[in-house]
């Protein structure tokens, strides 16, 4: 049997030249299981060529000339009348080439997979990793600096902060009591309160003017601090501003004015945080603030905030957050 199952035996006459210095001689060529057998006219084998090593010297031309890969000086010439043998050899060569490993293709496939992996990392892993690293390494001083710059940008939307010769000291005392770096009250632009990077809290005048006790304003501060335990204000800023903001902060230590201006609009338009009640009560306890006044400020009937009322950690037992004089002064911080 031959390497091609359709033939029991396939032979052809050809001209074989062992080397360029020797004359061509007529031979019989046959295909074995794994070799091309070249024999003299008496059917004595002269040489065997391994089929995987057979190479075509002149592809597509006639007469077809072949050589073994290891010795290109040795040639075998098949005339046009031996078309069946030529087709058989070409079919074998094609099949052998198909089964050979192709390093170039493997290399291209490997490069393609690598490129896709790098792209996937860039798209899905890098932004989150860069954001996490940036948030982790920014010191408190830099957070406060970014928060102050962001606060300035919010004034474009809220108007200037309220100030009064009697109320401003009272506001500072409330800020100290709530362990908050800065409380800022504005006339509008913010619904209730917003916590900024660094800890400053921006508050609407209504949270001090519309209620009888400072515990309500304190309650809004407690909500913002509780939310910040899960949603870092700096992370929120960088996440909303894109990869470039994190990269710039990490490499230059600053956030651009345009980024802060855009985020100020996003921050003030954001809905109120949805804070877990148990976590909120823990924070009320830690800040030593009554939760009942805040609960009734959210719902005058107390029906939807009953848990804040019933689980109030202090009731009426705790010392007031501010003196009556300070509270009255604070309520007039924005004037009439």
N, C-alpha and C positions, 0 to 999 in steps of 0.2 A: 504494500500500500504506500501511496505517496502522502505528502503533507496535505494535499488537497484530496478530500475523500471521493470526489467525483471521478477521479482517475485511478485505475488499478496500476497503470504504468504510463508515464509520459516521457517521451524521448524526442530529441531533435538533434540535427547536425549543426555544428557551429565551428568557428575558427578560434583557436585558443593560442595565446602567446604567453609563455611563462615569464618573459622579461623583454624589455625593449631591444635587447641585443639578439634575440632569437627570432627565427622565422615563425610565422603563424602556421599552425597545422590543423588539419581537419580532425574534429573529435565528435564523440557522441555525448550529449548532455542529457542527464536524467535527474528527476527530482525524487529524493528519498524522504524518509520521515523527518529528518532534521538537517539534511545537507543537499547541496547541489553537487552531483557526481559527474566528474569529467573523465571520460574513458577514451582509449584509442579505438580504432576501427575494429580491433579484435576483442573489444569489450573488456580490455584490461584497464582498471581504474588508474588514472594518472594523478588525480588530486581530488580532494573533497573541500567544498566551500560551505562553511556554516551558513544556513539560510539567514539568520539575523544579521550576518556580516556582509551580505550581498548588497552592493551599491550600484546605482545606475550612473554611468559616466555622462551620457548624453540624453537626459530626460526629454521624451516627446519626439526624438529623431529616429531615423532608420538609416542603416541597420542599428539595432539596439546593442549597446556595448556595456558590459558589466565588469566589475572588478571586486575583489575582496577588500573590505575596509583596511585590513592590516597591510595590504600590498597593492597600492594603486598602479604599480607597473605591470602587474599581471592582468590580462584582459581576456574577455570572452565575448565574441561577436556573433550575434544571431541575425541571420538574414531575414528579409521580408517574408519569405515563404514559411518561416517558423513562427507565425503570429500566435498560434496556440501556446507555445512555450513562453513567449514574451508576456502574453496575458496572464499565464499562470504564475510566472515569477513576480510580475507587478502586483497581482492579487496577494501573493504571500507577503511581499514587502509592505504593502499597505496594512495588512492585518497585523504583522509584527510591529510596525510603527505605532499602530493604534494601541497595542498592549504595552508599549514601552512607557516608563514614567517620563513625564515632561516637566523638568525642573522649572522651566520658564513659566509654564502655566501655574504650577504650584506656587511659585514665587508671586505671581500676579494675584492669585487667589488669596495668598497670605497677606499681601499688601492691602488688598481690598477689605479683607476682614479686619485688619489692623486699623485701616482708615475709618471704617464704620464704627469700630470700638472707640477710637479716639473721639469721633464726632458724637457718639452717644454719651461719652463721659463729659464732653464739653457742654452738651445740651442738658443732660439730666443730672449729672453728679457735680460738675464744677460749680454751677451757681449756688447750690445749697451748701457745698463744702466751703466755698469762699465766704458766703454769708455767715455761716457758723463760726468760722475762724475769725472773721473781722469783729463780730459781736463779742467774741470771747476775749480778744486782746485789747479792745478800746478801753482805756482807763476811765475812772469816774470823772476826773477833771476834764477830759476831752468830751465825755458825754454831756457834762454841764455846759461846756462851750457850745456844742452843737445845739443843745436845747435853748440856750439864750439866743442864738442866731435864728433858730426856727421861731421862737417867740416874737422876735422883731418882725418876721415875715407875716405872722398871723395878725399883727396890728393893721396891716393893709386891709384886712377883711373885717376886723372887729372894731376898729377905731382904737385910739390910744387908751392905755390903762387908766382906771379911775384912781384918783389920789385926793386925799384930804388931810389937813394938818392934824386933826384929831383921829380920823379913821385909820390912817396909814400905820401908826404905832399899834393899834388894836389888831390890824391885819397881820402884822409881824408877830404879835403874841400868839395869835391863833395858829400861824404857820409853825412856830416853835412848839406849841402844844401838840400839833399833829405830826411832829418830826418830819416836816416837809421843807425843802430848801427855800421855796418861794411860792406864795399864793398871789395870783394876779387876777383882779376883777375887771371885767370889761362890760361895756353897755350892750353889746350884741355880737352876733356872728358865731357864737358857740351856744349850743343848746343848754347844756348844764355845766359839765367840766371835762377837761382833757388833760391827761398827764403827758408831759413832754420828756424827751431824753434828759437825764440828769436829775429828774424829780420835780421840776417846777409844775404847778397845776394852774391852768387857765380856767377861770370860772365866770359864768354869766351873773350879772348883778342880781338876777331874780332869785338865786339860791340864798342870798342874804336879805334881800328886801321883802320877799313874799312870805317869810316864815318867822315865827316868834322866838325860835331857839337856834343857836349856832350849830346844834347837833345835826341839822339837816344839811347845811353846807359841809360839815365834817363828814357826813354820810356819803356825799358825792365824792369826796376825796378818798374815803375808804374804798369805795367801788373801784375807782381808778387804780389804786394801789393793789387791790386784789386781782384785777384783770392783768396788771403788769407782771404778776408772778408767773402767768402763763404766756403773756404776749408782751415781750420786751419792747418798749417804745422805740428804741434804736433799731431793733430788728424790723419792726413794722415800717419804719422810714426807709431802711435800705432795701427791704423786699419790694416795696412799692416803687422804688426808684430805679431798680434794675441792677444788672451786674456791674455796670460802669461805676455806679455810686460806691459799691463795696470796694472795688479795686482802687478807686481814687482815695477813699478814706484810708485804706490799708497802706497805700504807697506814699501819700502826701500828708495824711493826717487831717484832711479837711473834706467838707462837703460843699459843693458849689452852691452859689446863691440861687441859681436857676432851679436846682434840685429842691432846695428848701422852700422856694416860692411855690413850686408846683405841689410839694407835699403838704404845705400849709392848707391849701384848698382841699386836698384829700382828707386830711385829718379833721378839719372842722365839719366836713360833710358826712363823716363816718357815723353810723348808727351807734346808739348806746350799747356798751358791752353787755353780753349775756353772761352774768357771773353766777357760779354755783352758790346756792344759799348757805350751805355748810361752810364753804371756804370764806364767804362774806362774813358770817357770824364769828368765825375764828379771827378774822381781821378786826372786826369791831372790838372784840375782847382784847386783842393785842394793842390796839390804839387807845383803849380805855374810853370808848365812845358808845353812848346808848344807841341802839338800833331802832327803838320804837318811834322817835320823832321822824326819822328818815322813812320808816315804813308807812306812816300816815301821810307823809309828803308825796309818796308814790301813789297811794290809794287812800283817799280820805275815809273810806269805809273800813279799811283794814282787811277786807275779805281776801284779796289776792296776795297780801303780804303778812298773813297771819303768823307764819313761822318766824318772821323777824320780830314780831311783837311778843309772841309767847316765849321765844328763846333769847330775848334780850339779855345780854350777859350782866347788865348793871341795873336796869330799872331806874328808879329815882335816887339810888344810893350814892352815885358818883358825884364828885365835885363838879360844878358847872365848868364848861370849857372856857368861858369868858365871864368877866364881871358884867353886871347889867349895864354899867356905863360904857364899857368897851363895846358891848354888843349894839347898843343904841348908836354909838359913834360909827361903828362898821356899817350899819344899815344905811347910813347917809354918805357912804364913800363916793358914790357917783352923783351926788347932788340930787336936785329935784327931778 
